[in-house]
Amino acid sequence: MTPEECKQVFALLSEYIDGELPADLCERIDRHLDACPPCIEFIESLRKSTELCKALSARESPGRLDHQARAELLAAYRRSALSRSAKRDQ
Ligand SMILES: [Zn+2]
């Protein structure tokens, strides 16, 4: 295995884990992983942290929605304030 190959694998790993890669690229990565223990270790830890992230964001989505709603309210408030001051300036 050459470091160059590892770099190419790393560049595609997140898409590989998400199943977004075309089959030929998946095969190339599978072949590389068969023969490259450091990459196997890396992909396992990445997969674990990806699953952790997904689990966390699923659990925290109500909080994030809350945050988004507040941001939208603020933006709407700012827009209406801006349009009011624009009217005043005319
Ligand atoms: Zn490798």
PDB file of the backbone (N, CA, C, O) and the ligand in Angstrom, with CONECT records:
HET     ZN  A 101       1
ATOM      1  N   MET A   1       0.834  -1.202   0.000  1.00  0.00           N
ATOM      2  CA  MET A   1       0.000   0.000   0.000  1.00  0.00           C
ATOM      3  C   MET A   1       0.868   1.251   0.000  1.00  0.00           C
ATOM      4  O   MET A   1       1.859   1.312   0.727  1.00  0.00           O
ATOM      5  N   THR A   2       0.520   2.223  -0.784  1.00  0.00           N
ATOM      6  CA  THR A   2       1.257   3.482  -0.793  1.00  0.00           C
ATOM      7  C   THR A   2       0.453   4.542  -0.047  1.00  0.00           C
ATOM      8  O   THR A   2      -0.777   4.499  -0.048  1.00  0.00           O
ATOM      9  N   PRO A   3       1.134   5.492   0.588  1.00  0.00           N
ATOM     10  CA  PRO A   3       0.412   6.584   1.271  1.00  0.00           C
ATOM     11  C   PRO A   3      -0.518   7.316   0.313  1.00  0.00           C
ATOM     12  O   PRO A   3      -1.566   7.821   0.716  1.00  0.00           O
ATOM     13  N   GLU A   4      -0.133   7.369  -0.942  1.00  0.00           N
ATOM     14  CA  GLU A   4      -0.954   8.033  -1.945  1.00  0.00           C
ATOM     15  C   GLU A   4      -2.336   7.375  -2.033  1.00  0.00           C
ATOM     16  O   GLU A   4      -3.356   8.059  -2.123  1.00  0.00           O
ATOM     17  N   GLU A   5      -2.349   6.057  -2.007  1.00  0.00           N
ATOM     18  CA  GLU A   5      -3.627   5.327  -2.050  1.00  0.00           C
ATOM     19  C   GLU A   5      -4.456   5.592  -0.803  1.00  0.00           C
ATOM     20  O   GLU A   5      -5.673   5.766  -0.871  1.00  0.00           O
ATOM     21  N   CYS A   6      -3.775   5.617   0.333  1.00  0.00           N
ATOM     22  CA  CYS A   6      -4.488   5.905   1.587  1.00  0.00           C
ATOM     23  C   CYS A   6      -5.142   7.270   1.523  1.00  0.00           C
ATOM     24  O   CYS A   6      -6.280   7.443   1.958  1.00  0.00           O
ATOM     25  N   LYS A   7      -4.413   8.248   0.973  1.00  0.00           N
ATOM     26  CA  LYS A   7      -4.965   9.598   0.877  1.00  0.00           C
ATOM     27  C   LYS A   7      -6.228   9.604   0.023  1.00  0.00           C
ATOM     28  O   LYS A   7      -7.215  10.255   0.363  1.00  0.00           O
ATOM     29  N   GLN A   8      -6.186   8.871  -1.088  1.00  0.00           N
ATOM     30  CA  GLN A   8      -7.362   8.815  -1.956  1.00  0.00           C
ATOM     31  C   GLN A   8      -8.531   8.170  -1.220  1.00  0.00           C
ATOM     32  O   GLN A   8      -9.676   8.606  -1.348  1.00  0.00           O
ATOM     33  N   VAL A   9      -8.232   7.137  -0.456  1.00  0.00           N
ATOM     34  CA  VAL A   9      -9.282   6.464   0.307  1.00  0.00           C
ATOM     35  C   VAL A   9      -9.863   7.414   1.345  1.00  0.00           C
ATOM     36  O   VAL A   9     -11.081   7.511   1.493  1.00  0.00           O
ATOM     37  N   PHE A  10      -8.986   8.120   2.069  1.00  0.00           N
ATOM     38  CA  PHE A  10      -9.458   9.059   3.079  1.00  0.00           C
ATOM     39  C   PHE A  10     -10.376  10.111   2.468  1.00  0.00           C
ATOM     40  O   PHE A  10     -11.390  10.487   3.055  1.00  0.00           O
ATOM     41  N   ALA A  11     -10.002  10.582   1.271  1.00  0.00           N
ATOM     42  CA  ALA A  11     -10.777  11.646   0.639  1.00  0.00           C
ATOM     43  C   ALA A  11     -12.201  11.197   0.338  1.00  0.00           C
ATOM     44  O   ALA A  11     -13.121  12.013   0.278  1.00  0.00           O
ATOM     45  N   LEU A  12     -12.375   9.872   0.146  1.00  0.00           N
ATOM     46  CA  LEU A  12     -13.695   9.373  -0.244  1.00  0.00           C
ATOM     47  C   LEU A  12     -14.444   8.707   0.902  1.00  0.00           C
ATOM     48  O   LEU A  12     -15.570   8.239   0.732  1.00  0.00           O
ATOM     49  N   LEU A  13     -13.805   8.666   2.079  1.00  0.00           N
ATOM     50  CA  LEU A  13     -14.359   7.852   3.160  1.00  0.00           C
ATOM     51  C   LEU A  13     -15.772   8.251   3.596  1.00  0.00           C
ATOM     52  O   LEU A  13     -16.620   7.386   3.814  1.00  0.00           O
ATOM     53  N   SER A  14     -16.024   9.551   3.723  1.00  0.00           N
ATOM     54  CA  SER A  14     -17.338   9.902   4.271  1.00  0.00           C
ATOM     55  C   SER A  14     -18.438   9.523   3.281  1.00  0.00           C
ATOM     56  O   SER A  14     -19.519   9.087   3.678  1.00  0.00           O
ATOM     57  N   GLU A  15     -18.155   9.692   1.996  1.00  0.00           N
ATOM     58  CA  GLU A  15     -19.143   9.263   1.005  1.00  0.00           C
ATOM     59  C   GLU A  15     -19.277   7.741   0.981  1.00  0.00           C
ATOM     60  O   GLU A  15     -20.362   7.195   0.776  1.00  0.00           O
ATOM     61  N   TYR A  16     -18.134   7.069   1.198  1.00  0.00           N
ATOM     62  CA  TYR A  16     -18.144   5.612   1.242  1.00  0.00           C
ATOM     63  C   TYR A  16     -19.042   5.132   2.377  1.00  0.00           C
ATOM     64  O   TYR A  16     -19.863   4.231   2.197  1.00  0.00           O
ATOM     65  N   ILE A  17     -18.875   5.749   3.554  1.00  0.00           N
ATOM     66  CA  ILE A  17     -19.657   5.333   4.716  1.00  0.00           C
ATOM     67  C   ILE A  17     -21.132   5.644   4.512  1.00  0.00           C
ATOM     68  O   ILE A  17     -21.995   4.869   4.924  1.00  0.00           O
ATOM     69  N   ASP A  18     -21.425   6.771   3.880  1.00  0.00           N
ATOM     70  CA  ASP A  18     -22.817   7.130   3.638  1.00  0.00           C
ATOM     71  C   ASP A  18     -23.433   6.360   2.484  1.00  0.00           C
ATOM     72  O   ASP A  18     -24.621   6.511   2.200  1.00  0.00           O
ATOM     73  N   GLY A  19     -22.622   5.524   1.806  1.00  0.00           N
ATOM     74  CA  GLY A  19     -23.142   4.739   0.698  1.00  0.00           C
ATOM     75  C   GLY A  19     -23.436   5.582  -0.529  1.00  0.00           C
ATOM     76  O   GLY A  19     -24.314   5.243  -1.322  1.00  0.00           O
ATOM     77  N   GLU A  20     -22.697   6.695  -0.692  1.00  0.00           N
ATOM     78  CA  GLU A  20     -22.971   7.588  -1.810  1.00  0.00           C
ATOM     79  C   GLU A  20     -21.995   7.424  -2.966  1.00  0.00           C
ATOM     80  O   GLU A  20     -22.072   8.150  -3.957  1.00  0.00           O
ATOM     81  N   LEU A  21     -21.080   6.471  -2.840  1.00  0.00           N
ATOM     82  CA  LEU A  21     -20.076   6.300  -3.887  1.00  0.00           C
ATOM     83  C   LEU A  21     -20.561   5.354  -4.969  1.00  0.00           C
ATOM     84  O   LEU A  21     -21.301   4.412  -4.684  1.00  0.00           O
ATOM     85  N   PRO A  22     -20.149   5.595  -6.221  1.00  0.00           N
ATOM     86  CA  PRO A  22     -20.433   4.634  -7.283  1.00  0.00           C
ATOM     87  C   PRO A  22     -19.744   3.298  -6.995  1.00  0.00           C
ATOM     88  O   PRO A  22     -18.719   3.251  -6.314  1.00  0.00           O
ATOM     89  N   ALA A  23     -20.318   2.220  -7.521  1.00  0.00           N
ATOM     90  CA  ALA A  23     -19.859   0.868  -7.182  1.00  0.00           C
ATOM     91  C   ALA A  23     -18.373   0.652  -7.463  1.00  0.00           C
ATOM     92  O   ALA A  23     -17.685  -0.012  -6.688  1.00  0.00           O
ATOM     93  N   ASP A  24     -17.875   1.213  -8.575  1.00  0.00           N
ATOM     94  CA  ASP A  24     -16.465   0.940  -8.902  1.00  0.00           C
ATOM     95  C   ASP A  24     -15.525   1.573  -7.875  1.00  0.00           C
ATOM     96  O   ASP A  24     -14.494   0.995  -7.533  1.00  0.00           O
ATOM     97  N   LEU A  25     -15.886   2.762  -7.386  1.00  0.00           N
ATOM     98  CA  LEU A  25     -15.053   3.398  -6.361  1.00  0.00           C
ATOM     99  C   LEU A  25     -15.153   2.651  -5.031  1.00  0.00           C
ATOM    100  O   LEU A  25     -14.162   2.508  -4.315  1.00  0.00           O
ATOM    101  N   CYS A  26     -16.352   2.179  -4.711  1.00  0.00           N
ATOM    102  CA  CYS A  26     -16.539   1.375  -3.501  1.00  0.00           C
ATOM    103  C   CYS A  26     -15.633   0.153  -3.540  1.00  0.00           C
ATOM    104  O   CYS A  26     -14.966  -0.179  -2.560  1.00  0.00           O
ATOM    105  N   GLU A  27     -15.625  -0.507  -4.691  1.00  0.00           N
ATOM    106  CA  GLU A  27     -14.798  -1.705  -4.839  1.00  0.00           C
ATOM    107  C   GLU A  27     -13.335  -1.388  -4.626  1.00  0.00           C
ATOM    108  O   GLU A  27     -12.604  -2.142  -3.985  1.00  0.00           O
ATOM    109  N   ARG A  28     -12.913  -0.237  -5.186  1.00  0.00           N
ATOM    110  CA  ARG A  28     -11.511   0.154  -5.044  1.00  0.00           C
ATOM    111  C   ARG A  28     -11.166   0.353  -3.576  1.00  0.00           C
ATOM    112  O   ARG A  28     -10.107  -0.073  -3.115  1.00  0.00           O
ATOM    113  N   ILE A  29     -12.058   0.995  -2.853  1.00  0.00           N
ATOM    114  CA  ILE A  29     -11.811   1.223  -1.435  1.00  0.00           C
ATOM    115  C   ILE A  29     -11.846  -0.096  -0.668  1.00  0.00           C
ATOM    116  O   ILE A  29     -11.008  -0.331   0.202  1.00  0.00           O
ATOM    117  N   ASP A  30     -12.822  -0.964  -0.990  1.00  0.00           N
ATOM    118  CA  ASP A  30     -12.878  -2.280  -0.335  1.00  0.00           C
ATOM    119  C   ASP A  30     -11.576  -3.030  -0.518  1.00  0.00           C
ATOM    120  O   ASP A  30     -11.043  -3.615   0.425  1.00  0.00           O
ATOM    121  N   ARG A  31     -11.063  -3.008  -1.753  1.00  0.00           N
ATOM    122  CA  ARG A  31      -9.813  -3.713  -2.045  1.00  0.00           C
ATOM    123  C   ARG A  31      -8.670  -3.137  -1.228  1.00  0.00           C
ATOM    124  O   ARG A  31      -7.853  -3.875  -0.677  1.00  0.00           O
ATOM    125  N   HIS A  32      -8.618  -1.807  -1.154  1.00  0.00           N
ATOM    126  CA  HIS A  32      -7.557  -1.169  -0.390  1.00  0.00           C
ATOM    127  C   HIS A  32      -7.680  -1.531   1.094  1.00  0.00           C
ATOM    128  O   HIS A  32      -6.684  -1.827   1.754  1.00  0.00           O
ATOM    129  N   LEU A  33      -8.901  -1.505   1.604  1.00  0.00           N
ATOM    130  CA  LEU A  33      -9.123  -1.783   3.020  1.00  0.00           C
ATOM    131  C   LEU A  33      -8.748  -3.220   3.381  1.00  0.00           C
ATOM    132  O   LEU A  33      -8.287  -3.491   4.490  1.00  0.00           O
ATOM    133  N   ASP A  34      -8.950  -4.135   2.433  1.00  0.00           N
ATOM    134  CA  ASP A  34      -8.574  -5.524   2.686  1.00  0.00           C
ATOM    135  C   ASP A  34      -7.105  -5.655   3.029  1.00  0.00           C
ATOM    136  O   ASP A  34      -6.706  -6.545   3.781  1.00  0.00           O
ATOM    137  N   ALA A  35      -6.302  -4.759   2.468  1.00  0.00           N
ATOM    138  CA  ALA A  35      -4.857  -4.919   2.580  1.00  0.00           C
ATOM    139  C   ALA A  35      -4.195  -3.840   3.413  1.00  0.00           C
ATOM    140  O   ALA A  35      -2.967  -3.772   3.476  1.00  0.00           O
ATOM    141  N   CYS A  36      -4.990  -2.994   4.055  1.00  0.00           N
ATOM    142  CA  CYS A  36      -4.391  -1.861   4.748  1.00  0.00           C
ATOM    143  C   CYS A  36      -4.999  -1.690   6.144  1.00  0.00           C
ATOM    144  O   CYS A  36      -5.956  -0.935   6.317  1.00  0.00           O
ATOM    145  N   PRO A  37      -4.441  -2.393   7.142  1.00  0.00           N
ATOM    146  CA  PRO A  37      -4.985  -2.352   8.506  1.00  0.00           C
ATOM    147  C   PRO A  37      -5.139  -0.947   9.087  1.00  0.00           C
ATOM    148  O   PRO A  37      -6.154  -0.700   9.739  1.00  0.00           O
ATOM    149  N   PRO A  38      -4.206  -0.008   8.899  1.00  0.00           N
ATOM    150  CA  PRO A  38      -4.410   1.340   9.451  1.00  0.00           C
ATOM    151  C   PRO A  38      -5.680   1.988   8.917  1.00  0.00           C
ATOM    152  O   PRO A  38      -6.380   2.688   9.648  1.00  0.00           O
ATOM    153  N   CYS A  39      -5.978   1.753   7.632  1.00  0.00           N
ATOM    154  CA  CYS A  39      -7.191   2.326   7.050  1.00  0.00           C
ATOM    155  C   CYS A  39      -8.437   1.648   7.624  1.00  0.00           C
ATOM    156  O   CYS A  39      -9.455   2.304   7.846  1.00  0.00           O
ATOM    157  N   ILE A  40      -8.358   0.337   7.865  1.00  0.00           N
ATOM    158  CA  ILE A  40      -9.501  -0.360   8.457  1.00  0.00           C
ATOM    159  C   ILE A  40      -9.807   0.235   9.825  1.00  0.00           C
ATOM    160  O   ILE A  40     -10.961   0.504  10.159  1.00  0.00           O
ATOM    161  N   GLU A  41      -8.745   0.436  10.613  1.00  0.00           N
ATOM    162  CA  GLU A  41      -8.927   1.009  11.938  1.00  0.00           C
ATOM    163  C   GLU A  41      -9.573   2.381  11.844  1.00  0.00           C
ATOM    164  O   GLU A  41     -10.492   2.715  12.591  1.00  0.00           O
ATOM    165  N   PHE A  42      -9.060   3.171  10.896  1.00  0.00           N
ATOM    166  CA  PHE A  42      -9.558   4.522  10.727  1.00  0.00           C
ATOM    167  C   PHE A  42     -11.037   4.515  10.340  1.00  0.00           C
ATOM    168  O   PHE A  42     -11.842   5.269  10.887  1.00  0.00           O
ATOM    169  N   ILE A  43     -11.371   3.653   9.392  1.00  0.00           N
ATOM    170  CA  ILE A  43     -12.753   3.655   8.905  1.00  0.00           C
ATOM    171  C   ILE A  43     -13.701   3.170   9.986  1.00  0.00           C
ATOM    172  O   ILE A  43     -14.840   3.630  10.066  1.00  0.00           O
ATOM    173  N   GLU A  44     -13.236   2.237  10.825  1.00  0.00           N
ATOM    174  CA  GLU A  44     -14.086   1.767  11.921  1.00  0.00           C
ATOM    175  C   GLU A  44     -14.375   2.887  12.911  1.00  0.00           C
ATOM    176  O   GLU A  44     -15.513   3.048  13.352  1.00  0.00           O
ATOM    177  N   SER A  45     -13.344   3.665  13.264  1.00  0.00           N
ATOM    178  CA  SER A  45     -13.575   4.737  14.228  1.00  0.00           C
ATOM    179  C   SER A  45     -14.421   5.840  13.605  1.00  0.00           C
ATOM    180  O   SER A  45     -15.248   6.460  14.275  1.00  0.00           O
ATOM    181  N   LEU A  46     -14.201   6.077  12.307  1.00  0.00           N
ATOM    182  CA  LEU A  46     -15.007   7.097  11.631  1.00  0.00           C
ATOM    183  C   LEU A  46     -16.470   6.674  11.586  1.00  0.00           C
ATOM    184  O   LEU A  46     -17.373   7.482  11.804  1.00  0.00           O
ATOM    185  N   ARG A  47     -16.688   5.387  11.300  1.00  0.00           N
ATOM    186  CA  ARG A  47     -18.054   4.884  11.216  1.00  0.00           C
ATOM    187  C   ARG A  47     -18.744   5.030  12.565  1.00  0.00           C
ATOM    188  O   ARG A  47     -19.909   5.419  12.643  1.00  0.00           O
ATOM    189  N   LYS A  48     -18.005   4.711  13.627  1.00  0.00           N
ATOM    190  CA  LYS A  48     -18.582   4.843  14.963  1.00  0.00           C
ATOM    191  C   LYS A  48     -18.942   6.291  15.255  1.00  0.00           C
ATOM    192  O   LYS A  48     -20.023   6.571  15.773  1.00  0.00           O
ATOM    193  N   SER A  49     -18.036   7.218  14.925  1.00  0.00           N
ATOM    194  CA  SER A  49     -18.326   8.611  15.249  1.00  0.00           C
ATOM    195  C   SER A  49     -19.434   9.152  14.362  1.00  0.00           C
ATOM    196  O   SER A  49     -20.194  10.021  14.791  1.00  0.00           O
ATOM    197  N   THR A  50     -19.542   8.651  13.120  1.00  0.00           N
ATOM    198  CA  THR A  50     -20.640   9.084  12.257  1.00  0.00           C
ATOM    199  C   THR A  50     -21.972   8.640  12.835  1.00  0.00           C
ATOM    200  O   THR A  50     -22.937   9.403  12.851  1.00  0.00           O
ATOM    201  N   GLU A  51     -22.019   7.388  13.315  1.00  0.00           N
ATOM    202  CA  GLU A  51     -23.261   6.887  13.902  1.00  0.00           C
ATOM    203  C   GLU A  51     -23.604   7.659  15.159  1.00  0.00           C
ATOM    204  O   GLU A  51     -24.770   7.959  15.417  1.00  0.00           O
ATOM    205  N   LEU A  52     -22.587   7.978  15.937  1.00  0.00           N
ATOM    206  CA  LEU A  52     -22.771   8.752  17.158  1.00  0.00           C
ATOM    207  C   LEU A  52     -23.365  10.114  16.812  1.00  0.00           C
ATOM    208  O   LEU A  52     -24.311  10.568  17.457  1.00  0.00           O
ATOM    209  N   CYS A  53     -22.811  10.759  15.800  1.00  0.00           N
ATOM    210  CA  CYS A  53     -23.304  12.072  15.378  1.00  0.00           C
ATOM    211  C   CYS A  53     -24.761  11.982  14.962  1.00  0.00           C
ATOM    212  O   CYS A  53     -25.578  12.826  15.332  1.00  0.00           O
ATOM    213  N   LYS A  54     -25.084  10.936  14.177  1.00  0.00           N
ATOM    214  CA  LYS A  54     -26.458  10.802  13.709  1.00  0.00           C
ATOM    215  C   LYS A  54     -27.392  10.597  14.884  1.00  0.00           C
ATOM    216  O   LYS A  54     -28.474  11.182  14.930  1.00  0.00           O
ATOM    217  N   ALA A  55     -26.979   9.766  15.838  1.00  0.00           N
ATOM    218  CA  ALA A  55     -27.805   9.510  17.013  1.00  0.00           C
ATOM    219  C   ALA A  55     -27.991  10.794  17.808  1.00  0.00           C
ATOM    220  O   ALA A  55     -29.099  11.099  18.249  1.00  0.00           O
ATOM    221  N   LEU A  56     -26.926  11.535  17.989  1.00  0.00           N
ATOM    222  CA  LEU A  56     -26.993  12.777  18.749  1.00  0.00           C
ATOM    223  C   LEU A  56     -27.901  13.793  18.075  1.00  0.00           C
ATOM    224  O   LEU A  56     -28.732  14.419  18.733  1.00  0.00           O
ATOM    225  N   SER A  57     -27.748  13.958  16.765  1.00  0.00           N
ATOM    226  CA  SER A  57     -28.531  14.994  16.093  1.00  0.00           C
ATOM    227  C   SER A  57     -30.003  14.602  16.059  1.00  0.00           C
ATOM    228  O   SER A  57     -30.871  15.475  16.057  1.00  0.00           O
ATOM    229  N   ALA A  58     -30.302  13.285  16.032  1.00  0.00           N
ATOM    230  CA  ALA A  58     -31.696  12.851  16.071  1.00  0.00           C
ATOM    231  C   ALA A  58     -32.304  13.214  17.412  1.00  0.00           C
ATOM    232  O   ALA A  58     -33.442  13.677  17.494  1.00  0.00           O
ATOM    233  N   ARG A  59     -31.514  12.993  18.477  1.00  0.00           N
ATOM    234  CA  ARG A  59     -32.022  13.266  19.805  1.00  0.00           C
ATOM    235  C   ARG A  59     -32.163  14.771  20.033  1.00  0.00           C
ATOM    236  O   ARG A  59     -33.063  15.217  20.745  1.00  0.00           O
ATOM    237  N   GLU A  60     -31.265  15.549  19.424  1.00  0.00           N
ATOM    238  CA  GLU A  60     -31.245  16.976  19.714  1.00  0.00           C
ATOM    239  C   GLU A  60     -32.019  17.820  18.712  1.00  0.00           C
ATOM    240  O   GLU A  60     -31.992  19.049  18.782  1.00  0.00           O
ATOM    241  N   SER A  61     -32.708  17.170  17.781  1.00  0.00           N
ATOM    242  CA  SER A  61     -33.345  17.950  16.727  1.00  0.00           C
ATOM    243  C   SER A  61     -34.413  18.918  17.251  1.00  0.00           C
ATOM    244  O   SER A  61     -34.551  20.005  16.689  1.00  0.00           O
ATOM    245  N   PRO A  62     -35.175  18.579  18.298  1.00  0.00           N
ATOM    246  CA  PRO A  62     -36.144  19.571  18.790  1.00  0.00           C
ATOM    247  C   PRO A  62     -35.449  20.853  19.234  1.00  0.00           C
ATOM    248  O   PRO A  62     -35.921  21.953  18.945  1.00  0.00           O
ATOM    249  N   GLY A  63     -34.313  20.706  19.947  1.00  0.00           N
ATOM    250  CA  GLY A  63     -33.561  21.865  20.383  1.00  0.00           C
ATOM    251  C   GLY A  63     -33.073  22.679  19.208  1.00  0.00           C
ATOM    252  O   GLY A  63     -33.085  23.909  19.233  1.00  0.00           O
ATOM    253  N   ARG A  64     -32.633  21.955  18.151  1.00  0.00           N
ATOM    254  CA  ARG A  64     -32.123  22.677  17.004  1.00  0.00           C
ATOM    255  C   ARG A  64     -33.251  23.405  16.286  1.00  0.00           C
ATOM    256  O   ARG A  64     -33.059  24.516  15.793  1.00  0.00           O
ATOM    257  N   LEU A  65     -34.427  22.783  16.224  1.00  0.00           N
ATOM    258  CA  LEU A  65     -35.571  23.433  15.596  1.00  0.00           C
ATOM    259  C   LEU A  65     -35.921  24.713  16.346  1.00  0.00           C
ATOM    260  O   LEU A  65     -36.205  25.753  15.752  1.00  0.00           O
ATOM    261  N   ASP A  66     -35.890  24.600  17.670  1.00  0.00           N
ATOM    262  CA  ASP A  66     -36.136  25.751  18.507  1.00  0.00           C
ATOM    263  C   ASP A  66     -35.199  26.893  18.138  1.00  0.00           C
ATOM    264  O   ASP A  66     -35.605  28.042  17.961  1.00  0.00           O
ATOM    265  N   HIS A  67     -33.914  26.518  18.030  1.00  0.00           N
ATOM    266  CA  HIS A  67     -32.895  27.493  17.704  1.00  0.00           C
ATOM    267  C   HIS A  67     -33.163  28.101  16.338  1.00  0.00           C
ATOM    268  O   HIS A  67     -33.022  29.309  16.146  1.00  0.00           O
ATOM    269  N   GLN A  68     -33.550  27.252  15.388  1.00  0.00           N
ATOM    270  CA  GLN A  68     -33.813  27.729  14.030  1.00  0.00           C
ATOM    271  C   GLN A  68     -35.026  28.653  14.013  1.00  0.00           C
ATOM    272  O   GLN A  68     -35.024  29.683  13.339  1.00  0.00           O
ATOM    273  N   ALA A  69     -36.059  28.276  14.760  1.00  0.00           N
ATOM    274  CA  ALA A  69     -37.261  29.104  14.822  1.00  0.00           C
ATOM    275  C   ALA A  69     -36.922  30.484  15.372  1.00  0.00           C
ATOM    276  O   ALA A  69     -37.427  31.500  14.896  1.00  0.00           O
ATOM    277  N   ARG A  70     -36.051  30.500  16.389  1.00  0.00           N
ATOM    278  CA  ARG A  70     -35.664  31.774  16.981  1.00  0.00           C
ATOM    279  C   ARG A  70     -34.891  32.623  15.968  1.00  0.00           C
ATOM    280  O   ARG A  70     -35.079  33.836  15.880  1.00  0.00           O
ATOM    281  N   ALA A  71     -34.010  31.951  15.200  1.00  0.00           N
ATOM    282  CA  ALA A  71     -33.230  32.670  14.192  1.00  0.00           C
ATOM    283  C   ALA A  71     -34.144  33.237  13.115  1.00  0.00           C
ATOM    284  O   ALA A  71     -33.926  34.344  12.621  1.00  0.00           O
ATOM    285  N   GLU A  72     -35.180  32.460  12.753  1.00  0.00           N
ATOM    286  CA  GLU A  72     -36.107  32.941  11.730  1.00  0.00           C
ATOM    287  C   GLU A  72     -36.929  34.123  12.236  1.00  0.00           C
ATOM    288  O   GLU A  72     -37.187  35.083  11.510  1.00  0.00           O
ATOM    289  N   LEU A  73     -37.329  34.025  13.495  1.00  0.00           N
ATOM    290  CA  LEU A  73     -38.058  35.140  14.101  1.00  0.00           C
ATOM    291  C   LEU A  73     -37.226  36.410  14.092  1.00  0.00           C
ATOM    292  O   LEU A  73     -37.697  37.490  13.737  1.00  0.00           O
ATOM    293  N   LEU A  74     -35.954  36.242  14.500  1.00  0.00           N
ATOM    294  CA  LEU A  74     -35.052  37.386  14.527  1.00  0.00           C
ATOM    295  C   LEU A  74     -34.896  37.991  13.137  1.00  0.00           C
ATOM    296  O   LEU A  74     -34.910  39.210  12.964  1.00  0.00           O
ATOM    297  N   ALA A  75     -34.743  37.091  12.129  1.00  0.00           N
ATOM    298  CA  ALA A  75     -34.557  37.558  10.761  1.00  0.00           C
ATOM    299  C   ALA A  75     -35.802  38.298  10.280  1.00  0.00           C
ATOM    300  O   ALA A  75     -35.703  39.334   9.623  1.00  0.00           O
ATOM    301  N   ALA A  76     -36.978  37.756  10.615  1.00  0.00           N
ATOM    302  CA  ALA A  76     -38.233  38.398  10.213  1.00  0.00           C
ATOM    303  C   ALA A  76     -38.361  39.756  10.894  1.00  0.00           C
ATOM    304  O   ALA A  76     -38.779  40.737  10.280  1.00  0.00           O
ATOM    305  N   TYR A  77     -37.995  39.795  12.169  1.00  0.00           N
ATOM    306  CA  TYR A  77     -38.046  41.044  12.918  1.00  0.00           C
ATOM    307  C   TYR A  77     -37.141  42.089  12.281  1.00  0.00           C
ATOM    308  O   TYR A  77     -37.506  43.252  12.108  1.00  0.00           O
ATOM    309  N   ARG A  78     -35.900  41.604  11.929  1.00  0.00           N
ATOM    310  CA  ARG A  78     -34.935  42.526  11.345  1.00  0.00           C
ATOM    311  C   ARG A  78     -35.437  43.046   9.998  1.00  0.00           C
ATOM    312  O   ARG A  78     -35.280  44.222   9.668  1.00  0.00           O
ATOM    313  N   ARG A  79     -36.060  42.114   9.207  1.00  0.00           N
ATOM    314  CA  ARG A  79     -36.571  42.525   7.894  1.00  0.00           C
ATOM    315  C   ARG A  79     -37.647  43.584   8.048  1.00  0.00           C
ATOM    316  O   ARG A  79     -37.659  44.583   7.328  1.00  0.00           O
ATOM    317  N   SER A  80     -38.562  43.356   9.002  1.00  0.00           N
ATOM    318  CA  SER A  80     -39.658  44.316   9.147  1.00  0.00           C
ATOM    319  C   SER A  80     -39.117  45.644   9.687  1.00  0.00           C
ATOM    320  O   SER A  80     -39.596  46.712   9.307  1.00  0.00           O
ATOM    321  N   ALA A  81     -38.123  45.574  10.569  1.00  0.00           N
ATOM    322  CA  ALA A  81     -37.523  46.805  11.074  1.00  0.00           C
ATOM    323  C   ALA A  81     -36.847  47.561   9.937  1.00  0.00           C
ATOM    324  O   ALA A  81     -36.943  48.784   9.844  1.00  0.00           O
ATOM    325  N   LEU A  82     -36.162  46.816   9.077  1.00  0.00           N
ATOM    326  CA  LEU A  82     -35.478  47.441   7.942  1.00  0.00           C
ATOM    327  C   LEU A  82     -36.481  48.092   7.003  1.00  0.00           C
ATOM    328  O   LEU A  82     -36.271  49.215   6.544  1.00  0.00           O
ATOM    329  N   SER A  83     -37.586  47.378   6.713  1.00  0.00           N
ATOM    330  CA  SER A  83     -38.545  47.938   5.761  1.00  0.00           C
ATOM    331  C   SER A  83     -39.229  49.150   6.378  1.00  0.00           C
ATOM    332  O   SER A  83     -39.583  50.096   5.674  1.00  0.00           O
ATOM    333  N   ARG A  84     -39.416  49.121   7.711  1.00  0.00           N
ATOM    334  CA  ARG A  84     -40.011  50.291   8.368  1.00  0.00           C
ATOM    335  C   ARG A  84     -39.081  51.502   8.240  1.00  0.00           C
ATOM    336  O   ARG A  84     -39.517  52.608   7.919  1.00  0.00           O
ATOM    337  N   SER A  85     -37.781  51.263   8.499  1.00  0.00           N
ATOM    338  CA  SER A  85     -36.871  52.408   8.432  1.00  0.00           C
ATOM    339  C   SER A  85     -36.703  52.877   6.994  1.00  0.00           C
ATOM    340  O   SER A  85     -36.471  54.059   6.742  1.00  0.00           O
ATOM    341  N   ALA A  86     -36.823  51.926   6.031  1.00  0.00           N
ATOM    342  CA  ALA A  86     -36.719  52.318   4.633  1.00  0.00           C
ATOM    343  C   ALA A  86     -37.875  53.223   4.260  1.00  0.00           C
ATOM    344  O   ALA A  86     -37.699  54.218   3.557  1.00  0.00           O
ATOM    345  N   LYS A  87     -39.088  52.860   4.748  1.00  0.00           N
ATOM    346  CA  LYS A  87     -40.262  53.674   4.462  1.00  0.00           C
ATOM    347  C   LYS A  87     -40.131  55.074   5.082  1.00  0.00           C
ATOM    348  O   LYS A  87     -40.502  56.087   4.489  1.00  0.00           O
ATOM    349  N   ARG A  88     -39.589  55.076   6.292  1.00  0.00           N
ATOM    350  CA  ARG A  88     -39.434  56.343   6.981  1.00  0.00           C
ATOM    351  C   ARG A  88     -38.480  57.277   6.202  1.00  0.00           C
ATOM    352  O   ARG A  88     -38.655  58.495   6.159  1.00  0.00           O
ATOM    353  N   ASP A  89     -37.464  56.639   5.591  1.00  0.00           N
ATOM    354  CA  ASP A  89     -36.463  57.443   4.882  1.00  0.00           C
ATOM    355  C   ASP A  89     -36.982  58.024   3.565  1.00  0.00           C
ATOM    356  O   ASP A  89     -36.429  58.992   3.044  1.00  0.00           O
ATOM    357  N   GLN A  90     -38.052  57.421   3.034  1.00  0.00           N
ATOM    358  CA  GLN A  90     -38.515  57.890   1.726  1.00  0.00           C
ATOM    359  C   GLN A  90     -39.183  59.258   1.795  1.00  0.00           C
ATOM    360  O   GLN A  90     -39.623  59.783   0.772  1.00  0.00           O
TER     361      GLN A  90
HETATM  362 ZN    ZN A 101      -4.584   2.659   3.517  1.00  0.00          ZN2+
END
